[in-house]
Amino acid sequence: MNWNDDQPIYRQLREKIVALILSGVFKEGDALPSVRQVASDYQINHITVSKAYQELVDMGLVEARRGMGMYVVQGAQQKLHNIEKEKFISTEVPALLLRMRQLGVSKKELIAALQAAQGE
C-alpha cells in the first residue's frame, strides 16, 4: 500500500478497511487481521494500526472480542453504505452541480453522459 502525505496513515488504513468491508472482502462476522500482522505487512507502527482499528470500533463497524481479535459487526456493510451514500449526496453532488454550472453542462447532457457510461 502506498501512503500519501495528505492525511495520517491511520486514517488511510481505516479508509482501506472501510472499502474492504463495503466491497464484501471483509464480511460481517469476519475477523480482521491482527494488529501485529497489519503492522508487519505494511511496515507501520502497531500503535498506528491500533488507532485505525479503534476508529472502526468508535464508528460501530468492528468489535473487539477479548483474546480473539477484532471482528466486523452485523450490519456494518449496510451502515457503511448509508454513510457513503449520504456523504455522496451531501458533498459530491453539490460539487458536481457547481462544476456543471462552471462548464455550462446541462442536466440533459449529464444524463446522456451517465447513460452512455452505463452502456444504456
Backbone as CSV, one residue per row, in Angstrom:
resi,resn,N_x,N_y,N_z,CA_x,CA_y,CA_z,C_x,C_y,C_z
1,MET,0.844,-1.178,0.000,0.000,0.000,0.000,0.887,1.239,0.000
2,ASN,0.546,2.177,-0.848,1.287,3.427,-0.902,0.589,4.462,-0.036
3,TRP,1.328,5.027,0.911,0.770,6.042,1.802,1.006,7.410,1.189
4,ASN,0.027,8.293,1.343,0.230,9.652,0.856,0.342,10.602,2.046
5,ASP,0.809,11.797,1.777,1.044,12.766,2.835,-0.170,13.644,3.121
6,ASP,-1.277,13.396,2.435,-2.466,14.229,2.588,-3.175,14.037,3.926
7,GLN,-3.073,12.837,4.475,-3.726,12.560,5.746,-2.924,11.517,6.513
8,PRO,-3.163,11.414,7.823,-2.400,10.460,8.630,-2.580,9.014,8.142
9,ILE,-1.559,8.211,8.365,-1.583,6.819,7.912,-2.728,6.047,8.549
10,TYR,-3.029,6.305,9.828,-4.104,5.555,10.475,-5.445,5.813,9.776
11,ARG,-5.652,7.030,9.288,-6.901,7.328,8.578,-6.920,6.639,7.213
12,GLN,-5.780,6.608,6.551,-5.698,5.915,5.264,-5.959,4.419,5.448
13,LEU,-5.415,3.852,6.518,-5.640,2.446,6.817,-7.113,2.208,7.135
14,ARG,-7.700,3.084,7.944,-9.122,2.970,8.277,-9.964,2.997,7.007
15,GLU,-9.667,3.921,6.092,-10.425,4.028,4.844,-10.249,2.784,3.979
16,LYS,-9.061,2.202,3.996,-8.813,0.966,3.245,-9.684,-0.165,3.793
17,ILE,-9.765,-0.276,5.109,-10.580,-1.323,5.724,-12.060,-1.057,5.468
18,VAL,-12.475,0.205,5.539,-13.855,0.573,5.226,-14.193,0.122,3.807
19,ALA,-13.296,0.385,2.856,-13.522,-0.014,1.467,-13.619,-1.542,1.343
20,LEU,-12.808,-2.258,2.110,-12.842,-3.725,2.064,-14.136,-4.268,2.665
21,ILE,-14.655,-3.621,3.685,-15.941,-4.031,4.256,-17.061,-3.722,3.264
22,LEU,-17.034,-2.521,2.693,-18.066,-2.117,1.727,-18.106,-3.051,0.520
23,SER,-16.940,-3.457,0.057,-16.878,-4.316,-1.131,-17.141,-5.791,-0.811
24,GLY,-17.225,-6.126,0.473,-17.528,-7.504,0.846,-16.316,-8.393,1.038
25,VAL,-15.114,-7.838,0.928,-13.912,-8.635,1.185,-13.908,-9.080,2.643
26,PHE,-14.193,-8.129,3.539,-14.414,-8.478,4.948,-15.918,-8.500,5.161
27,LYS,-16.440,-9.682,5.407,-17.873,-9.841,5.613,-18.216,-9.720,7.097
28,GLU,-19.487,-9.496,7.362,-19.947,-9.408,8.739,-19.618,-10.714,9.459
29,GLY,-18.998,-10.580,10.620,-18.579,-11.739,11.389,-17.143,-12.162,11.129
30,ASP,-16.526,-11.634,10.081,-15.132,-11.965,9.763,-14.178,-11.285,10.740
31,ALA,-13.079,-11.962,10.997,-12.023,-11.376,11.818,-11.134,-10.507,10.943
32,LEU,-10.731,-9.377,11.486,-9.740,-8.548,10.811,-8.361,-9.125,11.123
33,PRO,-7.387,-8.884,10.259,-6.023,-9.327,10.579,-5.571,-8.681,11.894
34,SER,-4.709,-9.372,12.609,-4.241,-8.847,13.891,-3.457,-7.550,13.693
35,VAL,-3.406,-6.767,14.748,-2.656,-5.516,14.721,-1.211,-5.798,14.334
36,ARG,-0.619,-6.806,14.936,0.774,-7.146,14.632,0.966,-7.547,13.176
37,GLN,-0.008,-8.306,12.652,0.094,-8.752,11.261,0.032,-7.565,10.303
38,VAL,-0.908,-6.657,10.534,-1.045,-5.481,9.665,0.202,-4.601,9.772
39,ALA,0.675,-4.395,10.996,1.875,-3.579,11.204,3.061,-4.180,10.457
40,SER,3.187,-5.485,10.519,4.281,-6.170,9.838,4.118,-6.108,8.316
41,ASP,2.913,-6.379,7.825,2.656,-6.393,6.387,2.924,-5.036,5.737
42,TYR,2.494,-3.970,6.410,2.618,-2.633,5.835,3.811,-1.850,6.375
43,GLN,4.572,-2.491,7.259,5.750,-1.879,7.877,5.414,-0.515,8.489
44,ILE,4.378,-0.548,9.333,3.980,0.638,10.068,3.926,0.302,11.552
45,ASN,3.875,1.314,12.370,3.859,1.133,13.812,2.550,0.479,14.254
46,HIS,2.636,-0.434,15.224,1.434,-1.117,15.708,0.454,-0.144,16.369
47,ILE,0.952,0.959,16.905,0.067,1.964,17.509,-0.782,2.629,16.417
48,THR,-0.210,2.817,15.242,-0.937,3.372,14.103,-2.098,2.452,13.721
49,VAL,-1.826,1.152,13.670,-2.860,0.171,13.337,-3.929,0.161,14.426
50,SER,-3.506,0.185,15.678,-4.455,0.195,16.792,-5.373,1.407,16.732
51,LYS,-4.819,2.540,16.355,-5.618,3.762,16.262,-6.655,3.630,15.142
52,ALA,-6.265,3.076,14.018,-7.211,2.862,12.911,-8.316,1.910,13.340
53,TYR,-7.937,0.821,14.009,-8.921,-0.146,14.488,-9.856,0.492,15.509
54,GLN,-9.319,1.327,16.393,-10.155,1.971,17.403,-11.181,2.890,16.746
55,GLU,-10.798,3.567,15.683,-11.763,4.414,14.974,-12.877,3.566,14.363
56,LEU,-12.539,2.379,13.878,-13.560,1.479,13.336,-14.507,1.014,14.441
57,VAL,-13.961,0.791,15.633,-14.792,0.436,16.790,-15.703,1.611,17.131
58,ASP,-15.130,2.814,17.175,-15.904,4.017,17.500,-17.024,4.262,16.493
59,MET,-16.794,3.873,15.251,-17.806,4.021,14.204,-18.883,2.934,14.296
60,GLY,-18.645,1.930,15.151,-19.604,0.845,15.303,-19.533,-0.187,14.196
61,LEU,-18.369,-0.303,13.546,-18.211,-1.225,12.425,-17.543,-2.534,12.821
62,VAL,-16.673,-2.466,13.816,-15.998,-3.666,14.306,-16.081,-3.689,15.826
63,GLU,-15.876,-4.877,16.355,-15.871,-5.030,17.808,-14.657,-5.840,18.218
64,ALA,-14.164,-5.540,19.405,-13.036,-6.288,19.959,-13.603,-7.441,20.774
65,ARG,-13.133,-8.621,20.498,-13.511,-9.794,21.290,-12.281,-10.190,22.085
66,ARG,-12.410,-10.076,23.372,-11.281,-10.290,24.278,-10.560,-11.605,23.980
67,GLY,-9.281,-11.477,23.709,-8.445,-12.645,23.457,-8.610,-13.248,22.072
68,MET,-9.500,-12.684,21.264,-9.765,-13.272,19.952,-9.442,-12.316,18.805
69,GLY,-9.534,-11.020,19.045,-9.228,-10.057,17.991,-10.400,-9.157,17.669
70,MET,-10.334,-8.558,16.478,-11.346,-7.618,16.017,-12.210,-8.292,14.950
71,TYR,-13.519,-8.071,15.065,-14.470,-8.699,14.152,-15.427,-7.661,13.579
72,VAL,-15.798,-7.858,12.319,-16.772,-6.986,11.668,-18.139,-7.304,12.265
73,VAL,-18.859,-6.271,12.699,-20.158,-6.474,13.342,-21.258,-6.670,12.307
74,GLN,-22.350,-7.267,12.745,-23.524,-7.418,11.889,-24.059,-6.036,11.529
75,GLY,-24.400,-5.846,10.283,-24.948,-4.581,9.818,-23.907,-3.548,9.421
76,ALA,-22.625,-3.895,9.526,-21.555,-2.938,9.212,-21.596,-2.504,7.753
77,GLN,-21.801,-3.443,6.850,-21.799,-3.100,5.429,-22.957,-2.151,5.101
78,GLN,-24.140,-2.420,5.643,-25.292,-1.544,5.392,-25.079,-0.171,6.014
79,LYS,-24.510,-0.146,7.212,-24.225,1.131,7.868,-23.251,1.951,7.021
80,LEU,-22.206,1.304,6.525,-21.235,1.993,5.668,-21.874,2.475,4.372
81,HIS,-22.711,1.629,3.810,-23.411,2.015,2.580,-24.212,3.287,2.820
82,ASN,-24.936,3.354,3.926,-25.731,4.538,4.248,-24.860,5.768,4.472
83,ILE,-23.745,5.594,5.177,-22.820,6.705,5.433,-22.249,7.232,4.121
84,GLU,-21.785,6.325,3.262,-21.172,6.724,1.996,-22.195,7.351,1.054
85,LYS,-23.412,6.831,1.061,-24.466,7.402,0.229,-24.775,8.828,0.666
86,GLU,-24.896,9.042,1.968,-25.166,10.379,2.496,-24.017,11.333,2.178
87,LYS,-22.781,10.838,2.311,-21.615,11.663,2.000,-21.607,12.040,0.512
88,PHE,-21.956,11.095,-0.341,-22.024,11.358,-1.780,-23.065,12.436,-2.075
89,ILE,-24.244,12.278,-1.493,-25.330,13.219,-1.752,-25.027,14.599,-1.181
90,SER,-24.428,14.651,-0.006,-24.220,15.948,0.646,-22.963,16.681,0.188
91,THR,-21.969,15.973,-0.337,-20.731,16.655,-0.723,-20.403,16.542,-2.215
92,GLU,-20.527,15.351,-2.772,-20.119,15.168,-4.158,-21.141,15.703,-5.162
93,VAL,-22.430,15.548,-4.863,-23.448,16.063,-5.777,-23.389,17.589,-5.874
94,PRO,-23.313,18.311,-4.746,-23.179,19.770,-4.874,-21.917,20.188,-5.642
95,ALA,-20.823,19.478,-5.446,-19.592,19.793,-6.183,-19.784,19.535,-7.682
96,LEU,-20.490,18.461,-8.010,-20.779,18.153,-9.409,-21.650,19.245,-10.029
97,LEU,-22.676,19.668,-9.299,-23.554,20.728,-9.815,-22.792,22.030,-10.025
98,LEU,-21.903,22.365,-9.106,-21.088,23.565,-9.258,-20.218,23.469,-10.509
99,ARG,-19.579,22.334,-10.692,-18.713,22.126,-11.868,-19.525,22.182,-13.161
100,MET,-20.739,21.624,-13.132,-21.609,21.682,-14.309,-21.920,23.132,-14.674
101,ARG,-22.237,23.936,-13.652,-22.537,25.352,-13.892,-21.313,26.068,-14.473
102,GLN,-20.145,25.763,-13.917,-18.920,26.403,-14.396,-18.650,26.083,-15.862
103,LEU,-18.947,24.858,-16.256,-18.657,24.412,-17.619,-19.838,24.551,-18.570
104,GLY,-20.995,24.922,-18.030,-22.181,25.062,-18.877,-22.754,23.734,-19.330
105,VAL,-22.598,22.699,-18.519,-23.143,21.383,-18.840,-24.596,21.344,-18.353
106,SER,-25.503,20.969,-19.249,-26.918,20.894,-18.884,-27.229,19.562,-18.209
107,LYS,-28.374,19.512,-17.544,-28.822,18.256,-16.917,-29.012,17.183,-17.986
108,LYS,-29.532,17.600,-19.122,-29.755,16.664,-20.223,-28.428,16.063,-20.695
109,GLU,-27.408,16.888,-20.812,-26.086,16.400,-21.218,-25.503,15.450,-20.173
110,LEU,-25.693,15.790,-18.907,-25.196,14.922,-17.839,-25.893,13.571,-17.873
111,ILE,-27.203,13.584,-18.014,-27.961,12.324,-18.069,-27.507,11.491,-19.257
112,ALA,-27.313,12.117,-20.393,-26.843,11.390,-21.577,-25.463,10.787,-21.333
113,ALA,-24.591,11.545,-20.673,-23.242,11.045,-20.375,-23.305,9.880,-19.397
114,LEU,-24.170,9.981,-18.389,-24.325,8.883,-17.421,-24.859,7.626,-18.094
115,GLN,-25.846,7.799,-18.962,-26.397,6.647,-19.674,-25.356,6.019,-20.593
116,ALA,-24.557,6.842,-21.250,-23.501,6.320,-22.117,-22.462,5.564,-21.310
117,ALA,-22.125,6.095,-20.142,-21.129,5.433,-19.284,-21.643,4.091,-18.789
118,GLN,-22.947,3.980,-18.592,-23.535,2.721,-18.133,-23.849,1.772,-19.287
119,GLY,-23.645,2.244,-20.511,-23.896,1.398,-21.667,-25.351,1.313,-22.050
120,GLU,-26.147,2.294,-21.654,-27.579,2.288,-21.980,-27.836,2.967,-23.299
